[in-house]
Amino acid sequence: MSSHVVRDAANGRKPVTLFTLQEMHRASIPISMLTCYDASFTEAMDAAGVDCILVGDSLGMVVQGQASTLPVSLQDMVYHTQCVARRCAAAWLISDLPFGSYGESVAQAVHSASELMKAGAKMVKIEGGGWTAPVVRALTERGIPICAHLGLTPQSVHALGGFRIQGRTDQQAALLIEHARELYEAGATMLVLELMPTAIAAQVRQAVPGIITIGIGAGNATSGQVLVMHDMLGVTCGRVPKFVRNFLADGGSVQGAFKLYADSVREGSFPDPQVHGY
C-alpha cells in the first residue's frame, strides 16, 4: 500500500488529499465516505479513519426534519461546513451545493461554490448531468474541485417520481454513461452514483475509468462507498433503505461504528451485493 494512503489515526494519519484519493482509485483501494454535520461527530469520524466527510444537504431531512433536501439554503450549508471544518484534521471534506444555489447562472454557481470553499470545503458536490457540465467546467477552471452526482439525485426527487431506482432501462443506462463522460471531460474528478443496479454502476466506471466513483445503493463496483451517518448508526427516521447496514449494532460505540464502516468498505465486505445491492 502506498505511503500516500491513509494510516491509522492513532499513528497520526496523513491528511487525505485529492491525490490520495486518485491513487487509491488507481490501486483499487476502496474509499470510505460518510455524511456529517457537526464538530463532535467529525472528530470521531476523523479519528476512526474515514477517508472523506460529506457535509450533505441530507441535513435537511436528518437534522432539520424536512421531507426532502429542497428547503436547505446556502447559508445552512455554509454554517454546517464551518462546524465540520473546525474538527476535520485529516479526512477530505466535501460540501453539497444546495437546490437553487447553482442553476440560475454560472456566476451564481461560482459565488455559491466559493462560499462553501471559504467555509472550509475542499471539494464541492453538484447534482445532475447534461446542463451541469458547463457549470462544472466553470468551477474547475477557477480551482474548485468538483464531485458530480448521478442516478437518484434528491434535489430532482419530484421530477424523478420519488426515491426510485435509476438506470433500469437501456436508455437510462446510456444516458447515465453519457452524462458521466461529459462531467469528467468538464473537469469533475469524483462522481457519486446513487440508487442504481450494480451492473450499471460497473458500466459507468468502465466507460469513464479516470473518475473516482462513490456508490450509495449502487453495489460494490464503485471506487468507494458513502452512507448518511444517521442511517448507518440506526437512527433513521422512517423507512431504512435496503442498501444500509447498522454499524452501531456491531461496532459497540459511535466511533466503533465509524471504524467498522471504514474497515468494512476498505476490506470489501460492505456492501454485500446479496444483501445491500440491487
C-alpha positions as protocol buffer text, in pm:
chain_id: "A"
residue {
  index: 1
  type: MET
  ca { x: 0 y: 0 z: 0 }
}
residue {
  index: 2
  type: SER
  ca { x: 136 y: 344 z: -92 }
}
residue {
  index: 3
  type: SER
  ca { x: 261 y: 585 z: 173 }
}
residue {
  index: 4
  type: HIS
  ca { x: 0 y: 831 z: 45 }
}
residue {
  index: 5
  type: VAL
  ca { x: -284 y: 602 z: 157 }
}
residue {
  index: 6
  type: VAL
  ca { x: -423 y: 698 z: 496 }
}
residue {
  index: 7
  type: ARG
  ca { x: -284 y: 534 z: 811 }
}
residue {
  index: 8
  type: ASP
  ca { x: -443 y: 452 z: 1143 }
}
residue {
  index: 9
  type: ALA
  ca { x: -538 y: 769 z: 1332 }
}
residue {
  index: 10
  type: ALA
  ca { x: -358 y: 650 z: 1645 }
}
residue {
  index: 11
  type: ASN
  ca { x: -32 y: 678 z: 1449 }
}
residue {
  index: 12
  type: GLY
  ca { x: -120 y: 1027 z: 1326 }
}
residue {
  index: 13
  type: ARG
  ca { x: -256 y: 966 z: 977 }
}
residue {
  index: 14
  type: LYS
  ca { x: -165 y: 1200 z: 696 }
}
residue {
  index: 15
  type: PRO
  ca { x: -427 y: 1441 z: 560 }
}
residue {
  index: 16
  type: VAL
  ca { x: -621 y: 1291 z: 271 }
}
residue {
  index: 17
  type: THR
  ca { x: -574 y: 1489 z: -49 }
}
residue {
  index: 18
  type: LEU
  ca { x: -725 y: 1463 z: -393 }
}
residue {
  index: 19
  type: PHE
  ca { x: -401 y: 1295 z: -499 }
}
residue {
  index: 20
  type: THR
  ca { x: -450 y: 1038 z: -219 }
}
residue {
  index: 21
  type: LEU
  ca { x: -798 y: 956 z: -345 }
}
residue {
  index: 22
  type: GLN
  ca { x: -688 y: 933 z: -708 }
}
residue {
  index: 23
  type: GLU
  ca { x: -407 y: 700 z: -606 }
}
residue {
  index: 24
  type: MET
  ca { x: -649 y: 481 z: -409 }
}
residue {
  index: 25
  type: HIS
  ca { x: -880 y: 473 z: -711 }
}
residue {
  index: 26
  type: ARG
  ca { x: -599 y: 364 z: -944 }
}
residue {
  index: 27
  type: ALA
  ca { x: -486 y: 99 z: -695 }
}
residue {
  index: 28
  type: SER
  ca { x: -844 y: -28 z: -643 }
}
residue {
  index: 29
  type: ILE
  ca { x: -830 y: 52 z: -270 }
}
residue {
  index: 30
  type: PRO
  ca { x: -1194 y: 125 z: -171 }
}
residue {
  index: 31
  type: ILE
  ca { x: -1263 y: 475 z: -40 }
}
residue {
  index: 32
  type: SER
  ca { x: -1489 y: 533 z: 263 }
}
residue {
  index: 33
  type: MET
  ca { x: -1713 y: 839 z: 292 }
}
residue {
  index: 34
  type: LEU
  ca { x: -1980 y: 940 z: 544 }
}
residue {
  index: 35
  type: THR
  ca { x: -2203 y: 1242 z: 578 }
}
residue {
  index: 36
  type: CYS
  ca { x: -2153 y: 1464 z: 881 }
}
residue {
  index: 37
  type: TYR
  ca { x: -2295 y: 1793 z: 1001 }
}
residue {
  index: 38
  type: ASP
  ca { x: -2123 y: 1894 z: 1326 }
}
residue {
  index: 39
  type: ALA
  ca { x: -1787 y: 1912 z: 1503 }
}
residue {
  index: 40
  type: SER
  ca { x: -1820 y: 1625 z: 1752 }
}
residue {
  index: 41
  type: PHE
  ca { x: -1915 y: 1354 z: 1503 }
}
residue {
  index: 42
  type: THR
  ca { x: -1649 y: 1488 z: 1265 }
}
residue {
  index: 43
  type: GLU
  ca { x: -1377 y: 1436 z: 1523 }
}
residue {
  index: 44
  type: ALA
  ca { x: -1494 y: 1079 z: 1583 }
}
residue {
  index: 45
  type: MET
  ca { x: -1504 y: 1001 z: 1210 }
}
residue {
  index: 46
  type: ASP
  ca { x: -1163 y: 1152 z: 1153 }
}
residue {
  index: 47
  type: ALA
  ca { x: -1011 y: 950 z: 1436 }
}
residue {
  index: 48
  type: ALA
  ca { x: -1176 y: 633 z: 1303 }
}
residue {
  index: 49
  type: GLY
  ca { x: -1000 y: 669 z: 968 }
}
residue {
  index: 50
  type: VAL
  ca { x: -1291 y: 764 z: 740 }
}
residue {
  index: 51
  type: ASP
  ca { x: -1135 y: 889 z: 415 }
}
residue {
  index: 52
  type: CYS
  ca { x: -1393 y: 1153 z: 314 }
}
residue {
  index: 53
  type: ILE
  ca { x: -1654 y: 1352 z: 504 }
}
residue {
  index: 54
  type: LEU
  ca { x: -1950 y: 1492 z: 312 }
}
residue {
  index: 55
  type: VAL
  ca { x: -2150 y: 1782 z: 453 }
}
residue {
  index: 56
  type: GLY
  ca { x: -2463 y: 1671 z: 274 }
}
residue {
  index: 57
  type: ASP
  ca { x: -2780 y: 1863 z: 207 }
}
residue {
  index: 58
  type: SER
  ca { x: -2934 y: 1550 z: 359 }
}
residue {
  index: 59
  type: LEU
  ca { x: -2913 y: 1763 z: 674 }
}
residue {
  index: 60
  type: GLY
  ca { x: -3250 y: 1898 z: 562 }
}
residue {
  index: 61
  type: MET
  ca { x: -3404 y: 1561 z: 642 }
}
residue {
  index: 62
  type: VAL
  ca { x: -3192 y: 1418 z: 926 }
}
residue {
  index: 63
  type: VAL
  ca { x: -3115 y: 1743 z: 1112 }
}
residue {
  index: 64
  type: GLN
  ca { x: -3394 y: 1984 z: 1020 }
}
residue {
  index: 65
  type: GLY
  ca { x: -3676 y: 1731 z: 987 }
}
residue {
  index: 66
  type: GLN
  ca { x: -3773 y: 1833 z: 634 }
}
residue {
  index: 67
  type: ALA
  ca { x: -3943 y: 1594 z: 390 }
}
residue {
  index: 68
  type: SER
  ca { x: -3665 y: 1644 z: 131 }
}
residue {
  index: 69
  type: THR
  ca { x: -3339 y: 1827 z: 73 }
}
residue {
  index: 70
  type: LEU
  ca { x: -3508 y: 2107 z: -123 }
}
residue {
  index: 71
  type: PRO
  ca { x: -3557 y: 2360 z: 163 }
}
residue {
  index: 72
  type: VAL
  ca { x: -3186 y: 2361 z: 256 }
}
residue {
  index: 73
  type: SER
  ca { x: -3027 y: 2700 z: 195 }
}
residue {
  index: 74
  type: LEU
  ca { x: -2674 y: 2800 z: 103 }
}
residue {
  index: 75
  type: GLN
  ca { x: -2648 y: 2965 z: 446 }
}
residue {
  index: 76
  type: ASP
  ca { x: -2736 y: 2630 z: 608 }
}
residue {
  index: 77
  type: MET
  ca { x: -2460 y: 2458 z: 410 }
}
residue {
  index: 78
  type: VAL
  ca { x: -2204 y: 2725 z: 492 }
}
residue {
  index: 79
  type: TYR
  ca { x: -2283 y: 2701 z: 864 }
}
residue {
  index: 80
  type: HIS
  ca { x: -2259 y: 2322 z: 882 }
}
residue {
  index: 81
  type: THR
  ca { x: -1947 y: 2318 z: 663 }
}
residue {
  index: 82
  type: GLN
  ca { x: -1782 y: 2558 z: 907 }
}
residue {
  index: 83
  type: CYS
  ca { x: -1880 y: 2334 z: 1200 }
}
residue {
  index: 84
  type: VAL
  ca { x: -1733 y: 2026 z: 1035 }
}
residue {
  index: 85
  type: ALA
  ca { x: -1419 y: 2200 z: 906 }
}
residue {
  index: 86
  type: ARG
  ca { x: -1318 y: 2307 z: 1258 }
}
residue {
  index: 87
  type: ARG
  ca { x: -1262 y: 1943 z: 1361 }
}
residue {
  index: 88
  type: CYS
  ca { x: -1171 y: 1783 z: 1028 }
}
residue {
  index: 89
  type: ALA
  ca { x: -798 y: 1725 z: 1061 }
}
residue {
  index: 90
  type: ALA
  ca { x: -729 y: 1453 z: 804 }
}
residue {
  index: 91
  type: ALA
  ca { x: -1037 y: 1350 z: 603 }
}
residue {
  index: 92
  type: TRP
  ca { x: -1111 y: 1506 z: 264 }
}
residue {
  index: 93
  type: LEU
  ca { x: -1403 y: 1748 z: 319 }
}
residue {
  index: 94
  type: ILE
  ca { x: -1678 y: 1780 z: 57 }
}
residue {
  index: 95
  type: SER
  ca { x: -1983 y: 2007 z: 77 }
}
residue {
  index: 96
  type: ASP
  ca { x: -2310 y: 1998 z: -120 }
}
residue {
  index: 97
  type: LEU
  ca { x: -2429 y: 2287 z: -331 }
}
residue {
  index: 98
  type: PRO
  ca { x: -2796 y: 2303 z: -227 }
}
residue {
  index: 99
  type: PHE
  ca { x: -3101 y: 2329 z: -450 }
}
residue {
  index: 100
  type: GLY
  ca { x: -3139 y: 2671 z: -612 }
}
residue {
  index: 101
  type: SER
  ca { x: -2780 y: 2780 z: -549 }
}
residue {
  index: 102
  type: TYR
  ca { x: -2621 y: 2698 z: -887 }
}
residue {
  index: 103
  type: GLY
  ca { x: -2889 y: 2664 z: -1157 }
}
residue {
  index: 104
  type: GLU
  ca { x: -2958 y: 3030 z: -1232 }
}
residue {
  index: 105
  type: SER
  ca { x: -2622 y: 3116 z: -1390 }
}
residue {
  index: 106
  type: VAL
  ca { x: -2253 y: 3031 z: -1390 }
}
residue {
  index: 107
  type: ALA
  ca { x: -2193 y: 3344 z: -1184 }
}
residue {
  index: 108
  type: GLN
  ca { x: -2437 y: 3221 z: -919 }
}
residue {
  index: 109
  type: ALA
  ca { x: -2268 y: 2879 z: -913 }
}
residue {
  index: 110
  type: VAL
  ca { x: -1922 y: 3034 z: -876 }
}
residue {
  index: 111
  type: HIS
  ca { x: -2043 y: 3253 z: -589 }
}
residue {
  index: 112
  type: SER
  ca { x: -2214 y: 2964 z: -408 }
}
residue {
  index: 113
  type: ALA
  ca { x: -1921 y: 2725 z: -450 }
}
residue {
  index: 114
  type: SER
  ca { x: -1679 y: 2994 z: -335 }
}
residue {
  index: 115
  type: GLU
  ca { x: -1880 y: 3042 z: -16 }
}
residue {
  index: 116
  type: LEU
  ca { x: -1852 y: 2671 z: 64 }
}
residue {
  index: 117
  type: MET
  ca { x: -1479 y: 2668 z: -9 }
}
residue {
  index: 118
  type: LYS
  ca { x: -1427 y: 2970 z: 216 }
}
residue {
  index: 119
  type: ALA
  ca { x: -1623 y: 2786 z: 486 }
}
residue {
  index: 120
  type: GLY
  ca { x: -1367 y: 2503 z: 476 }
}
residue {
  index: 121
  type: ALA
  ca { x: -1474 y: 2263 z: 200 }
}
residue {
  index: 122
  type: LYS
  ca { x: -1200 y: 2112 z: -17 }
}
residue {
  index: 123
  type: MET
  ca { x: -1442 y: 1995 z: -285 }
}
residue {
  index: 124
  type: VAL
  ca { x: -1798 y: 2090 z: -383 }
}
residue {
  index: 125
  type: LYS
  ca { x: -2069 y: 1844 z: -491 }
}
residue {
  index: 126
  type: ILE
  ca { x: -2322 y: 1926 z: -762 }
}
residue {
  index: 127
  type: GLU
  ca { x: -2622 y: 1714 z: -867 }
}
residue {
  index: 128
  type: GLY
  ca { x: -2733 y: 1620 z: -1215 }
}
residue {
  index: 129
  type: GLY
  ca { x: -2596 y: 1577 z: -1566 }
}
residue {
  index: 130
  type: GLY
  ca { x: -2638 y: 1741 z: -1903 }
}
residue {
  index: 131
  type: TRP
  ca { x: -2692 y: 2106 z: -1817 }
}
residue {
  index: 132
  type: THR
  ca { x: -2447 y: 2088 z: -1527 }
}
residue {
  index: 133
  type: ALA
  ca { x: -2138 y: 2018 z: -1742 }
}
residue {
  index: 134
  type: PRO
  ca { x: -2077 y: 2387 z: -1827 }
}
residue {
  index: 135
  type: VAL
  ca { x: -2116 y: 2472 z: -1457 }
}
residue {
  index: 136
  type: VAL
  ca { x: -1863 y: 2205 z: -1363 }
}
residue {
  index: 137
  type: ARG
  ca { x: -1620 y: 2339 z: -1625 }
}
residue {
  index: 138
  type: ALA
  ca { x: -1653 y: 2695 z: -1496 }
}
residue {
  index: 139
  type: LEU
  ca { x: -1592 y: 2588 z: -1137 }
}
residue {
  index: 140
  type: THR
  ca { x: -1294 y: 2362 z: -1210 }
}
residue {
  index: 141
  type: GLU
  ca { x: -1135 y: 2633 z: -1423 }
}
residue {
  index: 142
  type: ARG
  ca { x: -1148 y: 2851 z: -1111 }
}
residue {
  index: 143
  type: GLY
  ca { x: -969 y: 2592 z: -900 }
}
residue {
  index: 144
  type: ILE
  ca { x: -1272 y: 2440 z: -728 }
}
residue {
  index: 145
  type: PRO
  ca { x: -1258 y: 2055 z: -724 }
}
residue {
  index: 146
  type: ILE
  ca { x: -1592 y: 1902 z: -818 }
}
residue {
  index: 147
  type: CYS
  ca { x: -1775 y: 1587 z: -715 }
}
residue {
  index: 148
  type: ALA
  ca { x: -2067 y: 1525 z: -951 }
}
residue {
  index: 149
  type: HIS
  ca { x: -2376 y: 1319 z: -862 }
}
residue {
  index: 150
  type: LEU
  ca { x: -2585 y: 1099 z: -1095 }
}
residue {
  index: 151
  type: GLY
  ca { x: -2859 y: 839 z: -1059 }
}
residue {
  index: 152
  type: LEU
  ca { x: -3109 y: 927 z: -792 }
}
residue {
  index: 153
  type: THR
  ca { x: -3047 y: 1297 z: -741 }
}
residue {
  index: 154
  type: PRO
  ca { x: -3254 y: 1400 z: -437 }
}
residue {
  index: 155
  type: GLN
  ca { x: -3283 y: 1764 z: -548 }
}
residue {
  index: 156
  type: SER
  ca { x: -3479 y: 1632 z: -851 }
}
residue {
  index: 157
  type: VAL
  ca { x: -3692 y: 1392 z: -647 }
}
residue {
  index: 158
  type: HIS
  ca { x: -4023 y: 1527 z: -777 }
}
residue {
  index: 159
  type: ALA
  ca { x: -3913 y: 1513 z: -1141 }
}
residue {
  index: 160
  type: LEU
  ca { x: -3794 y: 1154 z: -1089 }
}
residue {
  index: 161
  type: GLY
  ca { x: -4126 y: 1047 z: -938 }
}
residue {
  index: 162
  type: GLY
  ca { x: -3989 y: 985 z: -591 }
}
residue {
  index: 163
  type: PHE
  ca { x: -3697 y: 793 z: -446 }
}
residue {
  index: 164
  type: ARG
  ca { x: -3681 y: 534 z: -724 }
}
residue {
  index: 165
  type: ILE
  ca { x: -3403 y: 311 z: -859 }
}
residue {
  index: 166
  type: GLN
  ca { x: -3240 y: 468 z: -1165 }
}
residue {
  index: 167
  type: GLY
  ca { x: -3076 y: 321 z: -1476 }
}
residue {
  index: 168
  type: ARG
  ca { x: -3303 y: 19 z: -1511 }
}
residue {
  index: 169
  type: THR
  ca { x: -3362 y: 59 z: -1886 }
}
residue {
  index: 170
  type: ASP
  ca { x: -3101 y: 58 z: -2162 }
}
residue {
  index: 171
  type: GLN
  ca { x: -3192 y: 418 z: -2245 }
}
residue {
  index: 172
  type: GLN
  ca { x: -3149 y: 533 z: -1885 }
}
residue {
  index: 173
  type: ALA
  ca { x: -2817 y: 349 z: -1854 }
}
residue {
  index: 174
  type: ALA
  ca { x: -2686 y: 500 z: -2177 }
}
residue {
  index: 175
  type: LEU
  ca { x: -2780 y: 849 z: -2059 }
}
residue {
  index: 176
  type: LEU
  ca { x: -2604 y: 795 z: -1724 }
}
residue {
  index: 177
  type: ILE
  ca { x: -2286 y: 694 z: -1906 }
}
residue {
  index: 178
  type: GLU
  ca { x: -2314 y: 989 z: -2145 }
}
residue {
  index: 179
  type: HIS
  ca { x: -2356 y: 1233 z: -1857 }
}
residue {
  index: 180
  type: ALA
  ca { x: -2067 y: 1074 z: -1665 }
}
residue {
  index: 181
  type: ARG
  ca { x: -1837 y: 1123 z: -1966 }
}
residue {
  index: 182
  type: GLU
  ca { x: -1948 y: 1485 z: -2006 }
}
residue {
  index: 183
  type: LEU
  ca { x: -1890 y: 1563 z: -1639 }
}
residue {
  index: 184
  type: TYR
  ca { x: -1546 y: 1403 z: -1643 }
}
residue {
  index: 185
  type: GLU
  ca { x: -1449 y: 1592 z: -1957 }
}
residue {
  index: 186
  type: ALA
  ca { x: -1572 y: 1912 z: -1790 }
}
residue {
  index: 187
  type: GLY
  ca { x: -1331 y: 1853 z: -1503 }
}
residue {
  index: 188
  type: ALA
  ca { x: -1518 y: 1656 z: -1234 }
}
residue {
  index: 189
  type: THR
  ca { x: -1279 y: 1424 z: -1050 }
}
residue {
  index: 190
  type: MET
  ca { x: -1532 y: 1237 z: -836 }
}
residue {
  index: 191
  type: LEU
  ca { x: -1882 y: 1105 z: -908 }
}
residue {
  index: 192
  type: VAL
  ca { x: -2147 y: 984 z: -664 }
}
residue {
  index: 193
  type: LEU
  ca { x: -2369 y: 713 z: -814 }
}
residue {
  index: 194
  type: GLU
  ca { x: -2690 y: 675 z: -617 }
}
residue {
  index: 195
  type: LEU
  ca { x: -2957 y: 403 z: -618 }
}
residue {
  index: 196
  type: MET
  ca { x: -2888 y: 205 z: -932 }
}
residue {
  index: 197
  type: PRO
  ca { x: -2820 y: -159 z: -1021 }
}
residue {
  index: 198
  type: THR
  ca { x: -2465 y: -276 z: -953 }
}
residue {
  index: 199
  type: ALA
  ca { x: -2421 y: -367 z: -1321 }
}
residue {
  index: 200
  type: ILE
  ca { x: -2499 y: -10 z: -1430 }
}
residue {
  index: 201
  type: ALA
  ca { x: -2256 y: 142 z: -1179 }
}
residue {
  index: 202
  type: ALA
  ca { x: -1994 y: -100 z: -1313 }
}
residue {
  index: 203
  type: GLN
  ca { x: -2065 y: 13 z: -1669 }
}
residue {
  index: 204
  type: VAL
  ca { x: -2018 y: 377 z: -1569 }
}
residue {
  index: 205
  type: ARG
  ca { x: -1685 y: 301 z: -1404 }
}
residue {
  index: 206
  type: GLN
  ca { x: -1570 y: 102 z: -1705 }
}
residue {
  index: 207
  type: ALA
  ca { x: -1680 y: 372 z: -1950 }
}
residue {
  index: 208
  type: VAL
  ca { x: -1515 y: 654 z: -1754 }
}
residue {
  index: 209
  type: PRO
  ca { x: -1219 y: 489 z: -1577 }
}
residue {
  index: 210
  type: GLY
  ca { x: -1049 y: 817 z: -1486 }
}
residue {
  index: 211
  type: ILE
  ca { x: -1318 y: 940 z: -1248 }
}
residue {
  index: 212
  type: ILE
  ca { x: -1349 y: 828 z: -884 }
}
residue {
  index: 213
  type: THR
  ca { x: -1693 y: 671 z: -836 }
}
residue {
  index: 214
  type: ILE
  ca { x: -1859 y: 663 z: -494 }
}
residue {
  index: 215
  type: GLY
  ca { x: -2166 y: 446 z: -458 }
}
residue {
  index: 216
  type: ILE
  ca { x: -2470 y: 471 z: -234 }
}
residue {
  index: 217
  type: GLY
  ca { x: -2718 y: 195 z: -305 }
}
residue {
  index: 218
  type: ALA
  ca { x: -2519 y: 119 z: -622 }
}
residue {
  index: 219
  type: GLY
  ca { x: -2349 y: -206 z: -527 }
}
residue {
  index: 220
  type: ASN
  ca { x: -1982 y: -285 z: -488 }
}
residue {
  index: 221
  type: ALA
  ca { x: -1844 y: -200 z: -833 }
}
residue {
  index: 222
  type: THR
  ca { x: -1755 y: 161 z: -748 }
}
residue {
  index: 223
  type: SER
  ca { x: -1428 y: 312 z: -622 }
}
residue {
  index: 224
  type: GLY
  ca { x: -1581 y: 364 z: -277 }
}
residue {
  index: 225
  type: GLN
  ca { x: -1896 y: 398 z: -69 }
}
residue {
  index: 226
  type: VAL
  ca { x: -2091 y: 670 z: 111 }
}
residue {
  index: 227
  type: LEU
  ca { x: -2374 y: 646 z: 363 }
}
residue {
  index: 228
  type: VAL
  ca { x: -2577 y: 901 z: 554 }
}
residue {
  index: 229
  type: MET
  ca { x: -2442 y: 896 z: 909 }
}
residue {
  index: 230
  type: HIS
  ca { x: -2782 y: 865 z: 1075 }
}
residue {
  index: 231
  type: ASP
  ca { x: -2867 y: 564 z: 856 }
}
residue {
  index: 232
  type: MET
  ca { x: -2551 y: 368 z: 940 }
}
residue {
  index: 233
  type: LEU
  ca { x: -2596 y: 444 z: 1313 }
}
residue {
  index: 234
  type: GLY
  ca { x: -2951 y: 307 z: 1305 }
}
residue {
  index: 235
  type: VAL
  ca { x: -3125 y: 631 z: 1399 }
}
residue {
  index: 236
  type: THR
  ca { x: -3306 y: 686 z: 1070 }
}
residue {
  index: 237
  type: CYS
  ca { x: -3650 y: 844 z: 1099 }
}
residue {
  index: 238
  type: GLY
  ca { x: -3879 y: 638 z: 879 }
}
residue {
  index: 239
  type: ARG
  ca { x: -3800 y: 351 z: 644 }
}
residue {
  index: 240
  type: VAL
  ca { x: -3440 y: 233 z: 634 }
}
residue {
  index: 241
  type: PRO
  ca { x: -3311 y: 192 z: 275 }
}
residue {
  index: 242
  type: LYS
  ca { x: -3230 y: -161 z: 167 }
}
residue {
  index: 243
  type: PHE
  ca { x: -2865 y: -74 z: 100 }
}
residue {
  index: 244
  type: VAL
  ca { x: -2797 y: 41 z: 458 }
}
residue {
  index: 245
  type: ARG
  ca { x: -2625 y: -161 z: 731 }
}
residue {
  index: 246
  type: ASN
  ca { x: -2649 y: -69 z: 1101 }
}
residue {
  index: 247
  type: PHE
  ca { x: -2283 y: -41 z: 1201 }
}
residue {
  index: 248
  type: LEU
  ca { x: -2357 y: 79 z: 1554 }
}
residue {
  index: 249
  type: ALA
  ca { x: -2513 y: -258 z: 1642 }
}
residue {
  index: 250
  type: ASP
  ca { x: -2183 y: -434 z: 1570 }
}
residue {
  index: 251
  type: GLY
  ca { x: -1940 y: -151 z: 1640 }
}
residue {
  index: 252
  type: GLY
  ca { x: -2037 y: -110 z: 2006 }
}
residue {
  index: 253
  type: SER
  ca { x: -1995 y: 268 z: 2009 }
}
residue {
  index: 254
  type: VAL
  ca { x: -2028 y: 561 z: 1772 }
}
residue {
  index: 255
  type: GLN
  ca { x: -1655 y: 573 z: 1699 }
}
residue {
  index: 256
  type: GLY
  ca { x: -1650 y: 193 z: 1680 }
}
residue {
  index: 257
  type: ALA
  ca { x: -1927 y: 210 z: 1420 }
}
residue {
  index: 258
  type: PHE
  ca { x: -1731 y: 462 z: 1213 }
}
residue {
  index: 259
  type: LYS
  ca { x: -1417 y: 247 z: 1227 }
}
residue {
  index: 260
  type: LEU
  ca { x: -1609 y: -70 z: 1143 }
}
residue {
  index: 261
  type: TYR
  ca { x: -1764 y: 107 z: 844 }
}
residue {
  index: 262
  type: ALA
  ca { x: -1428 y: 236 z: 716 }
}
residue {
  index: 263
  type: ASP
  ca { x: -1269 y: -108 z: 764 }
}
residue {
  index: 264
  type: SER
  ca { x: -1563 y: -290 z: 602 }
}
residue {
  index: 265
  type: VAL
  ca { x: -1552 y: -65 z: 294 }
}
residue {
  index: 266
  type: ARG
  ca { x: -1174 y: -99 z: 266 }
}
residue {
  index: 267
  type: GLU
  ca { x: -1188 y: -479 z: 305 }
}
residue {
  index: 268
  type: GLY
  ca { x: -1474 y: -511 z: 57 }
}
residue {
  index: 269
  type: SER
  ca { x: -1722 y: -670 z: 298 }
}
residue {
  index: 270
  type: PHE
  ca { x: -1958 y: -372 z: 260 }
}
residue {
  index: 271
  type: PRO
  ca { x: -2170 y: -357 z: 63 }
}
residue {
  index: 272
  type: ASP
  ca { x: -2260 y: -721 z: 28 }
}
residue {
  index: 273
  type: PRO
  ca { x: -2436 y: -738 z: -312 }
}
residue {
  index: 274
  type: GLN
  ca { x: -2659 y: -1021 z: -186 }
}
residue {
  index: 275
  type: VAL
  ca { x: -2788 y: -801 z: 97 }
}
residue {
  index: 276
  type: HIS
  ca { x: -2723 y: -437 z: 9 }
}
residue {
  index: 277
  type: GLY
  ca { x: -2738 y: -432 z: -371 }
}
residue {
  index: 278
  type: TYR
  ca { x: -2997 y: -410 z: -647 }
}
